[in-house]
Amino acid sequence: MDLRELVSALNDFASPALAESWDNVGLLVEPSPPHTVNTLFLTNDLTEVVMEEAVQKKADLVLSYHPPIFTPLKRVTWKTWKERLVVRALENRIGIYSPHTAYDAIPHGVNNWLTKGLGACTSVPLHPSTAPSSPAEGTHRVEFCADAEHLEAVLSKIKDIPEISCLTTLSARVEGEAQTRVSLNCSQKALLEVVALLSQNSHLHHKAEILLLQKPLLPHTGMGRLCTLSEPVSLSDVIERIKGHLQLPHIRVAVGAGRTLGSPVKKAALCAGSGSSVLKGTEADLYLTGEMSHHDVLDAVANGVSVILCEHSNTERGFLSELRDALAIHLQNKINIIVSEKDRDPLQVA
């Protein structure tokens, strides 16, 4: 497949617009076009060892879940390992694409894969995503009726206010009188000016309606998951299930205050990777994530919530096999898709 065609298909699989605002997703390194992709190489982290593996396996595009370019690079030299990744990629005509938190949000993504470690359960996003795009512009809609005497002067002043959009007028009859209904969209800042203008005429202000424009929530899409198990399970049983799902011999556990390993778990909140900000304050029996700060763990435990930590990328990497199969179907088996054998979490139990 042509690289640009493939990137478009990957963006359809998980829209980059679903990623968090702080993230760096999409095509990060592009060899000079035209560039054909025969082999897509999947990894959780693009390290130098993994890059060498991609070169040896003649990959044309690396899909790295974590973006190897996150903070801006001021130069591309052989001095730092991330700069060397870019050099090696371009020398070998390998593109780099990263989806990161876009894959966290989608219904068929990383967090949904992680829920499978809990056993039979239903789940909903902890922080639902809104539609990336919406026909409406602005944050508020203002509607009011004006008679012929005031209409022209009001419209003239409104048109001078910045951040006004979708200004329309429509003939209407109010209490038997011919009037014009004015509708406009505006930003939060412009709303203050519009309201101040209408307040100068009590007749207009009295008939004004202000609507808050909100983008619709996307079903089953968003950050984190709140899972309700079909049947309560002891914390010790959940621990064994998670270890089996992630294929880990050890995980870290903090037992909530007033709880024991035998205490039942009915609700579990989870977030792949680093989950403190996503999980904080959620009412649940258990928090499941890769890593949390020491003080966030203390807060959870004090509130009677047990915590399971599996190390950051261990809560993500297992998804790659499932992703390989899903992308094969999505891309109609047009390219070869392989998963890195060298990619692993940097932390080991010694």
C-alpha positions as CSV (number, residue, x, y, z in Angstrom):
1,M,0.0,0.0,0.0
2,D,1.1,3.6,-0.6
3,L,2.1,5.1,2.7
4,R,-0.4,7.9,2.5
5,E,-3.2,5.4,1.7
6,L,-2.1,3.3,4.7
7,V,-2.0,6.3,7.1
8,S,-5.5,7.3,6.0
9,A,-6.7,3.7,6.7
10,L,-5.0,3.8,10.1
11,N,-6.6,7.1,10.9
12,D,-10.0,5.6,10.0
13,F,-9.3,2.7,12.4
14,A,-8.7,5.1,15.3
15,S,-9.1,8.9,14.6
16,P,-6.1,10.9,15.9
17,A,-8.8,13.5,17.0
18,L,-9.7,11.1,19.9
19,A,-6.2,11.4,21.4
20,E,-5.6,13.6,24.4
21,S,-4.7,17.2,23.6
22,W,-1.2,16.9,25.0
23,D,-0.4,13.8,23.0
24,N,1.7,13.5,19.8
25,V,0.0,11.1,17.4
26,G,-0.2,10.3,13.7
27,L,2.6,10.0,11.2
28,L,5.8,11.2,12.9
29,V,8.5,10.3,10.4
30,E,7.8,10.1,6.6
31,P,10.4,8.9,4.0
32,S,10.4,10.9,0.8
33,P,7.4,10.0,-1.4
34,P,6.4,7.8,-3.1
35,H,6.8,5.3,-0.3
36,T,5.2,1.8,-0.5
37,V,4.5,-0.2,2.6
38,N,4.7,-4.0,2.3
39,T,5.5,-4.7,5.9
40,L,3.9,-3.0,8.9
41,F,5.9,-3.5,12.2
42,L,4.0,-3.2,15.5
43,T,5.7,-2.3,18.8
44,N,4.8,-0.8,22.1
45,D,8.0,1.2,22.5
46,L,10.4,2.0,19.7
47,T,13.8,1.6,21.3
48,E,17.1,1.2,19.4
49,V,17.0,-2.5,19.8
50,V,13.5,-2.6,18.4
51,M,14.5,-0.3,15.5
52,E,17.4,-2.7,14.6
53,E,14.8,-5.5,14.6
54,A,12.6,-3.5,12.3
55,V,15.5,-2.9,9.9
56,Q,16.4,-6.6,9.9
57,K,12.8,-7.6,9.1
58,K,12.7,-5.0,6.3
59,A,9.8,-3.1,7.8
60,D,8.5,-0.1,5.7
61,L,6.4,1.4,8.5
62,V,6.7,1.1,12.3
63,L,3.5,1.5,14.3
64,S,4.8,2.4,17.8
65,Y,2.0,2.7,20.4
66,H,4.1,5.2,22.4
67,P,5.3,8.1,20.3
68,P,9.1,8.0,20.1
69,I,9.1,11.7,19.3
70,F,7.2,13.5,22.1
71,T,9.1,16.6,23.2
72,P,10.3,18.7,20.2
73,L,13.7,17.8,18.7
74,K,15.9,20.8,18.2
75,R,18.3,18.8,16.0
76,V,18.6,15.3,14.4
77,T,22.2,14.0,15.1
78,W,23.8,10.8,16.4
79,K,24.0,12.2,19.9
80,T,20.8,11.0,21.6
81,W,19.0,7.8,21.2
82,K,15.7,9.4,20.0
83,E,17.6,11.4,17.4
84,R,19.3,8.2,16.3
85,L,15.9,6.6,15.8
86,V,14.9,9.2,13.3
87,V,18.3,8.9,11.5
88,R,18.0,5.1,11.3
89,A,14.4,5.4,10.1
90,L,15.2,7.8,7.3
91,E,18.4,6.0,6.3
92,N,16.4,2.8,5.9
93,R,13.2,4.4,4.4
94,I,11.1,3.4,7.4
95,G,8.1,5.6,8.4
96,I,7.0,5.9,12.0
97,Y,3.4,6.2,13.1
98,S,2.0,6.5,16.6
99,P,-1.6,6.2,17.8
100,H,-1.1,6.3,21.6
101,T,-4.1,7.7,23.5
102,A,-6.3,7.4,20.4
103,Y,-6.0,3.6,20.9
104,D,-6.8,4.1,24.6
105,A,-10.1,5.8,23.7
106,I,-11.6,3.5,21.0
107,P,-14.0,0.7,21.9
108,H,-11.7,-1.9,20.3
109,G,-8.6,-0.5,21.9
110,V,-6.1,-1.0,24.7
111,N,-8.4,-0.4,27.6
112,N,-11.0,-2.7,26.4
113,W,-8.4,-5.4,25.9
114,L,-7.3,-4.8,29.5
115,T,-10.8,-5.4,30.8
116,K,-10.6,-9.0,29.6
117,G,-8.2,-9.7,32.4
118,L,-11.0,-9.2,34.9
119,G,-13.2,-12.0,33.5
120,A,-16.9,-11.5,32.5
121,C,-17.9,-7.9,33.0
122,T,-19.5,-4.8,31.5
123,S,-17.6,-1.6,31.1
124,V,-18.1,2.1,30.4
125,P,-15.5,4.8,29.8
126,L,-14.5,6.8,32.9
127,H,-14.1,9.9,30.8
128,P,-16.2,9.7,27.7
129,S,-15.0,11.2,24.4
130,T,-17.0,13.8,22.5
131,A,-17.4,13.8,18.8
132,P,-14.2,15.1,17.3
133,S,-16.0,17.3,14.9
134,S,-19.4,18.9,14.9
135,P,-21.3,21.1,12.5
136,A,-21.8,23.7,15.2
137,E,-19.2,26.4,15.7
138,G,-18.8,28.3,18.9
139,T,-19.7,27.4,22.5
140,H,-23.1,29.1,22.7
141,R,-26.1,29.9,20.6
142,V,-28.1,33.1,21.2
143,E,-31.6,33.6,19.7
144,F,-33.8,36.6,20.0
145,C,-36.6,38.4,18.2
146,A,-36.4,42.0,17.0
147,D,-38.9,44.3,15.3
148,A,-38.1,46.3,12.2
149,E,-37.3,49.4,14.4
150,H,-34.4,47.8,16.2
151,L,-33.2,45.0,13.8
152,E,-30.8,46.9,11.6
153,A,-29.0,48.7,14.4
154,V,-28.6,45.5,16.4
155,L,-27.4,43.4,13.5
156,S,-24.8,46.2,12.6
157,K,-23.4,46.1,16.1
158,I,-23.4,42.3,16.3
159,K,-21.4,42.0,13.1
160,D,-18.7,44.1,14.7
161,I,-18.2,41.6,17.5
162,P,-15.4,39.1,16.9
163,E,-15.9,35.3,17.1
164,I,-19.5,35.4,15.9
165,S,-20.6,32.7,13.4
166,C,-23.7,31.1,11.8
167,L,-25.6,34.4,12.0
168,T,-29.1,33.9,10.4
169,T,-32.4,35.7,10.4
170,L,-35.9,34.3,9.8
171,S,-39.2,36.1,9.6
172,A,-41.5,35.3,12.5
173,R,-44.7,36.4,14.1
174,V,-44.7,37.0,17.9
175,E,-48.0,37.7,19.6
176,G,-49.4,38.6,16.2
177,E,-46.7,41.1,15.3
178,A,-44.3,40.7,12.4
179,Q,-40.7,40.3,13.7
180,T,-37.4,38.8,12.8
181,R,-35.8,35.9,14.7
182,V,-32.1,36.2,14.9
183,S,-29.9,33.2,15.6
184,L,-26.1,33.2,16.1
185,N,-23.3,31.1,17.4
186,C,-20.5,32.7,19.5
187,S,-17.6,32.0,21.7
188,Q,-17.6,32.4,25.5
189,K,-15.8,35.7,25.1
190,A,-18.2,37.0,22.4
191,L,-21.2,35.9,24.5
192,L,-20.5,38.5,27.1
193,E,-20.5,41.2,24.4
194,V,-23.7,39.9,22.8
195,V,-25.5,39.9,26.2
196,A,-24.2,43.4,27.0
197,L,-25.5,44.6,23.7
198,L,-29.0,43.0,24.1
199,S,-29.1,44.3,27.7
200,Q,-29.2,47.9,26.3
201,N,-32.7,47.1,25.1
202,S,-34.9,45.5,27.7
203,H,-37.3,44.3,25.0
204,L,-34.6,42.3,23.2
205,H,-33.0,41.1,26.4
206,H,-36.3,39.8,27.7
207,K,-36.8,37.6,24.6
208,A,-33.3,36.3,24.3
209,E,-32.5,32.6,24.7
210,I,-29.0,31.3,25.3
211,L,-28.1,27.7,24.6
212,L,-24.9,25.9,25.6
213,L,-23.5,24.0,22.6
214,Q,-22.1,20.6,23.5
215,K,-20.6,18.0,21.2
216,P,-22.3,14.7,21.5
217,L,-20.7,11.9,23.5
218,L,-19.4,8.9,21.5
219,P,-20.7,5.5,22.8
220,H,-18.2,3.2,24.4
221,T,-15.3,5.7,23.6
222,G,-13.1,7.5,26.1
223,M,-10.3,7.3,28.6
224,G,-10.2,4.5,31.2
225,R,-13.0,2.0,32.0
226,L,-15.3,1.4,34.9
227,C,-16.0,-2.4,34.9
228,T,-18.8,-4.2,36.7
229,L,-18.0,-7.9,37.1
230,S,-20.8,-10.3,36.4
231,E,-20.2,-12.0,39.7
232,P,-18.1,-10.6,42.7
233,V,-14.6,-12.2,42.8
234,S,-12.1,-12.1,45.6
235,L,-9.2,-9.8,45.3
236,S,-6.8,-12.8,45.3
237,D,-8.7,-14.3,42.4
238,V,-8.6,-11.0,40.4
239,I,-4.8,-10.9,41.0
240,E,-4.4,-14.4,39.5
241,R,-6.6,-13.5,36.5
242,I,-4.6,-10.3,35.8
243,K,-1.3,-12.2,36.0
244,G,-2.6,-14.8,33.6
245,H,-4.0,-12.2,31.1
246,L,-0.8,-10.2,31.1
247,Q,1.4,-13.3,31.3
248,L,3.3,-11.9,34.3
249,P,4.8,-13.9,37.2
250,H,4.5,-11.0,39.6
251,I,2.4,-7.8,40.0
252,R,2.3,-5.2,42.8
253,V,-0.7,-5.0,45.1
254,A,-1.8,-2.5,47.7
255,V,-4.8,-3.7,49.7
256,G,-7.4,-1.1,50.6
257,A,-8.1,-0.1,54.2
258,G,-10.5,-2.5,55.8
259,R,-10.1,-5.0,53.0
260,T,-8.2,-8.3,52.7
261,L,-7.2,-10.5,49.8
262,G,-10.4,-12.3,50.3
263,S,-12.6,-9.2,50.0
264,P,-15.0,-9.2,47.0
265,V,-14.3,-7.1,44.0
266,K,-17.5,-6.1,42.1
267,K,-16.4,-2.8,40.5
268,A,-12.9,-2.2,39.1
269,A,-11.6,1.0,37.5
270,L,-8.8,0.6,35.1
271,C,-6.5,2.6,32.8
272,A,-3.6,1.2,30.7
273,G,-0.3,2.9,31.3
274,S,-0.1,5.6,33.9
275,G,-3.6,5.9,35.4
276,S,-3.4,8.3,38.3
277,S,-5.2,11.2,36.7
278,V,-7.8,9.1,35.0
279,L,-8.7,6.9,38.0
280,K,-8.5,9.4,40.8
281,G,-11.7,9.9,42.8
282,T,-13.5,7.0,41.0
283,E,-15.7,4.9,43.4
284,A,-14.6,1.3,42.9
285,D,-13.3,-1.7,44.8
286,L,-10.1,-1.8,42.8
287,Y,-7.9,0.3,40.6
288,L,-5.9,-1.5,37.9
289,T,-3.2,0.3,36.0
290,G,0.5,0.2,35.1
291,E,1.9,2.8,37.4
292,M,0.6,5.3,40.0
293,S,2.5,7.8,42.2
294,H,3.2,6.7,45.8
295,H,0.8,9.4,47.2
296,D,-2.0,8.5,44.8
297,V,-1.7,4.9,46.0
298,L,-1.9,6.0,49.6
299,D,-5.0,8.1,48.8
300,A,-6.7,5.1,47.2
301,V,-5.9,2.7,50.0
302,A,-7.1,5.2,52.6
303,N,-10.4,5.3,50.8
304,G,-10.7,1.5,50.9
305,V,-9.7,1.0,47.3
306,S,-7.2,-1.7,46.5
307,V,-4.6,-1.1,43.8
308,I,-2.9,-3.4,41.3
309,L,0.2,-2.1,39.5
310,C,1.7,-4.1,36.6
311,E,4.4,-1.6,35.3
312,H,3.5,0.8,32.6
313,S,3.9,-1.0,29.3
314,N,2.9,-4.4,30.7
315,T,-0.7,-3.1,30.6
316,E,-0.5,-2.3,26.9
317,R,1.9,-4.6,25.1
318,G,-0.3,-7.7,25.1
319,F,-2.8,-5.7,23.0
320,L,-0.4,-5.8,20.0
321,S,-1.4,-9.4,19.0
322,E,-5.0,-8.5,19.0
323,L,-4.2,-5.3,17.1
324,R,-2.3,-7.3,14.4
325,D,-5.4,-9.4,13.8
326,A,-7.8,-6.4,13.8
327,L,-5.6,-4.4,11.4
328,A,-5.3,-7.4,9.0
329,I,-9.0,-7.4,8.6
330,H,-9.2,-3.6,8.4
331,L,-6.5,-3.4,5.7
332,Q,-8.0,-6.4,3.9
333,N,-4.8,-8.4,4.2
334,K,-3.1,-6.1,1.7
335,I,0.2,-6.0,3.7
336,N,2.3,-8.1,6.0
337,I,1.8,-7.2,9.7
338,I,4.3,-8.4,12.3
339,V,4.8,-7.8,16.0
340,S,8.1,-7.0,17.6
341,E,9.9,-9.8,19.5
342,K,12.4,-7.5,21.1
343,D,9.9,-5.0,22.6
344,R,9.6,-5.4,26.4
345,D,9.1,-3.4,29.6
346,P,12.4,-2.0,30.8
347,L,11.7,-3.0,34.4
348,Q,12.3,-6.5,35.5
349,V,11.9,-8.3,38.9
350,A,15.4,-9.3,40.1
